[in-house]
Amino acid sequence: MLARDPRQRILIAMAEIVAKRGYHGATIEHIVKRAGVSRATFYEHFDNREDCLLAGFDETAVELQRRMETAAAAAAEWPDQVRAALAAFLEYVVAEPALARTCIVESVTAGPVAMERYERAMSTFVPLFRLGRKVGEANGELPDELEDLIIGGLVWMVHQRLLRNEIEEIGALLPTMLEFALVPYMGEKRAAAAIAGA
């Protein structure tokens, strides 16, 4: 929108172009044309295309973390915190599919710096899932890498829908994601009861 400042317009254009063409198919010319700004304006705000992608990734990651943490904080029990956080995640992805695709699908193809940012962003969600170890039935048997594996699996589910542009199916992932996240800590019966709201 014209009301946005040039930097925000560039970041939005970057996400839209990358979502459509892929990171390697997106040029600065594409981005400035979409944003309605000059190349000079682009370079006032960003050093290059990667710098622009990273800035957009960082802003999106901070906003997503804020939404998920706020949602989780409103719930008392851990399974409900996970449900609220995952629902907030899915709502954001559905509302902002271009940003989501840029961050979840395309950023990992943009080089080692972007990959490091991606991995760091994923690690911010570890504490929420690690709380499950306190309610779990097999605390001593859980591998150290469990939270990383769960987060990776949850994001992969969304990644695949974004890759196939199946945006309308993303919201329906919540029950499957909840089961995937809760069963390792709670076992199938307790997790099913928690998912059903019992």
Secondary structure as UniProt FT lines:
FT   TURN            2..3
FT   HELIX           6..21
FT   HELIX           23..25
FT   HELIX           28..35
FT   HELIX           39..45
FT   HELIX           49..73
FT   HELIX           78..95
FT   HELIX           97..101
FT   HELIX           102..106
FT   HELIX           107..109
FT   HELIX           112..123
FT   TURN            124..125
FT   HELIX           126..130
FT   HELIX           132..135
FT   HELIX           139..141
FT   TURN            144..145
FT   HELIX           146..163
FT   TURN            164..165
FT   HELIX           167..169
FT   HELIX           171..173
FT   HELIX           174..196
//
